[in-house]
Amino acid sequence: MIEPLDILGLAAGCCSTFALAPQAVKVWKYQKVDQLSLGMLVLMQTGCILWLSYGLFRADISIIWANAVAFCFIVYMLTKKIVDDRSRRQHESSP
């Protein structure tokens, strides 16, 4: 049986996690990441890994689920940002 506190945790996790979805979809759709800060993405990824670890230690499905999904969104955007930044720098340094 799902407890009311679990429902609260899952609802909070859905809101926090899926707040990243529109940005990830925008990156996928337009293939542009200039508007994203590398520092913000790295910090978000670090926080997500820490929360996921915490959730695993506590065996809290709300924390685990929300941060596992958020991790996927952030990894996609961070990878795209790093690849695009490297590509741009290579093109700028080419004669």
TASUL-V172612 format. One record per pair of residues at least 6 apart in sequence whose ideal C-beta (glycine too) atoms are under 6 Angstrom apart, sorted by the first residue. I is the first residue (numbers start at 0). GAP is how many residues later the second one is. Records with the same first field share a line. If there is no record, write none. Layout:
I->GAP  GAP
This chain:
8->53
9->52
12->49  53
16->49  52  53
19->50  53
23->49  52  53
26->6  50  53
32->47  48  51
35->45
37->43
40->36  37  40
43->30
44->29  33
47->19  22  23  26
50->16
51->15
54->8  9
